[in-house]
Each structure stands twice: as structure tokens, then as C-alpha cells.
Amino acid sequence: VSKKDAKDVTVVIKEGKYREVRRLFEAFGYDVRKLDRTVFAGISHSGMKRGDVRTLTPIEVRRLKRLVGIEESYR
């Protein structure tokens, strides 16, 4: 729970299923108005505004390839 705003909660899950976080909070009677995925597969949108895009770094590309089982053949 955020110290600035008690309505701002951070939840860390390893694997999210269909609307899992939304359904969890709604089951306890909370009205979920906004969800924001801050990190996915080790890639963060830190410092970006809604609608911004950026190029992945070479490290992020390698990490994603490793996650899906694609190895770079030229190494």
C-alpha cells in the first residue's frame, strides 16, 4: 500500500491468469478502476508516459529470446 495514497496498491505476481488481480480485489469488495502493468518479462516502462514507445535494449532482446527458447545462432 502506497504511503502517499492508501488506494494505490502494488501487487507482485509471477504469472497472471485471466483478470486475476482485478477479480481478486473485486472479490473483497474493492472497485478496481485502473491497473498498470509496470514490468513484463523483465521489461519496465519506468519513466515513460502513456502512449510512449521505445526501442528494446540488446539485453532486453536477448532476455526475451532466452525466455521463448530462441537462441542467437551467430554466437
N, C-alpha and C positions, 0 to 999 in steps of 0.2 A: 504494500500500500504506500503510495506516494506521501511524503511528508508535507508537500505543498497542497495536495488535493486528495482527500480520502476516497474520492470517486475514481481516482486514477490507480489502477492495479496492474502490476506486472506479473504475468504467468509464464513459467518456463515449462515447455513440454518437449519431449523427444520426438514424438510422432503424433501429428494431429489428424484425427479422423474427421469425417463429415460434420462440420459445425460443432465440434466437440466443446470448445471453450464457450461459445455462445450458449449452447444447450446446458452446460454445467452451471453457469451463472443464472440462467433463467429458471433452472430447477430450484434454486434457492430464493427465487422471487426478485432477482435483480433485473432491471431493464437495461439491456445491452444496447447502447446507441452507437458505439464505434469500436472497431477492432483494428489494430495496427500490427502487422507482422514486421518486426524490426530486424530479424535475422532469418535467413533461409539458406540452408546448406553452406553456412559459414560466410554468406554474403550479407552485408549490412547496408542499410540506406542512411546511415548516420550522416548528418549534415546536408541531406537533400530535402528539397521541398516536394510536396505532392505534385506529380506530373513530370518531375525531373528525370532525366535518363543519364547514364554514364557508361563508359566502356569498362568491361571487366578487366581486372589486372591479370597478368600472366599467371600469377599464383592462384587466383580465383578460378581461372580456366582449368589449370592442372588439377585443382581440388575437385571441381565438378566432373572432369573426365575420370578421375580416380573413383569418385562416388558411383558413377554409372558403369564402370568397368571398361572404359576406353583408355587404352594406354597409348602414349605417343610413340609411333613406330620409328622415328628418326633418332631416338636416343639410344 
